[in-house]
Amino acid sequence: MSKSLVLFFSRAGNNYTNEGIKDLEIGNTEVIANYIKEFADADLFKMDPLNDYPEDYMKCTEVAKAELKDDARPELKEYIEDISEYDTIYIGFPNWWNTMPMPVWTQLERLDFSGKTVKPFVTHEGSGFGKSLKDLKKLCPGAKIEDGLSIQGSFVDDSRKKVKHWVKG
């Protein structure tokens, strides 16, 4: 049996939804990551920035926008240095400014994806993957990147069956 890893970035707290700004105890992407962990019997690794993003949603988006503009690589609290024992890597993130949050770039650039299967998943409020799949191809050279799973954040709590179908499919 192949071994799988769920590598994800997620932000709890003040988040935008179709119903306005809501406080989330667990970030949307982390909810999906936990479903995948269960259905794929995978290990879990959260890409957690060393410096927390602002609690306020609008301030957070401004920091994220500046990081993208500056092509920043925010330091993480912890890194996974070796993925050689894994065959399949699920990579998850919210869509921030049409791509992945910059901490995801920080982590992915450190890893060797040669011969790996990458299964991306994204949470969003209407923008889907944006250009993140194109960016993933650059960051994961040598990997086979499979069709991704896109879930609108407002529907995360009702997405368990969809996630299971995608993982098992």
Secondary structure, 3 states (H helix, E strand, C coil): CCCEEEEECCCCEEEEECCEEEEECCCHHHHHHHHHHHHHCCEEEECCECCCCCCCHHHHHHHHHHHHHCCCCCCECCCCCCCCCCCEEEEEEECECCECCHHHHHHHCCCCCCCCEEEEEEEECCCCCCCHHHHHHHHCCCCEECCCEEEEHHHHHHCHHHHHHHHHC
